[in-house]
Amino acid sequence: MNNDLHEGLKLASEVFNMVNEEVRNDVLVLLAPPAIHLYGLKNLMNNNSRVQLAAQNCSEHVSGAFTGEISATMIRSCGAKYVILGHSERRQYFAESNEMLARKVDQALTNDLRPIFCCGESSGVRDKGEHIAYVSNQIEESLFHLDEKSFGRTVIAYEPIWAIGTGVNATSGQAQEMHKSIRQFVQQKYGKTIAGDLSILYGGSCKASNASELFACQDVDGGLIGGASLQSIEFVNIAKSFPE
């Protein structure tokens, strides 16, 4: 929840220009602004395929008396192609459950939005050595009802909650361990091809200074960027950090 409309359009314009000039063509860049910025960014982009839009959340309902909520249909009509679901802040502050997120995933896919499904554990869970089982359960309860085609349209973002805004960063080894376990867990359900094609993003204080090391990990396919996305140069430098 940052930037008014003028500030958001200015930031996005800077990102668009730098992506076109500096980022490799095989790197997909997504922007997930506040929902009220989506339509303005769509017009600003002018069909720029190098950068695509995502929403930060959507309702689990189709429509109706849910004042303040934003439906997947509304988001899609503003030009977004992706939607972030289950972000750690949504889980923590708005009590979003795995069951609710399963319904949100269904709404997104029904409206031709690709879900970016967030999962991750607290420091308490990790300290008990239960982090892999915990994240696997989040994925199972929210995504494993999907058929192969629908699951193939999802993206997973791993957020180690204990490494977000705490000053404690996950090592590349810790990120790789969890990403590998997620891919193996998906493979058990959907097979090797779907698991291999799955994009798994890392979302724990990823910034330009550590992006290269993280993105070099075999099972880290990209980043879900938080605070660093508010600085256009920093954000684009992260996008430039993928190994050749």
Secondary structure, DSSP 8 states (H G I E B T S, - for coil): ----HHHHHHHHHHHHHHHHHHS-TT--EEE---GGGHHHHHHHHTS-TTEEEEES---SSSSSS-TT---HHHHHHTT--EEEES-HHHHHHH---HHHHHHHHHHHHHTT-EEEEEE---HHHHHTT-HHHHHHHHHHHHHTTS-HHHHTT-EEEE--GGGSSSS----HHHHHHHHHHHHHHHHHHH-HHHHHH--EEE-SS--HHHHHHHHTSTT--EE--SGGGGSHHHHHHHHTTS--
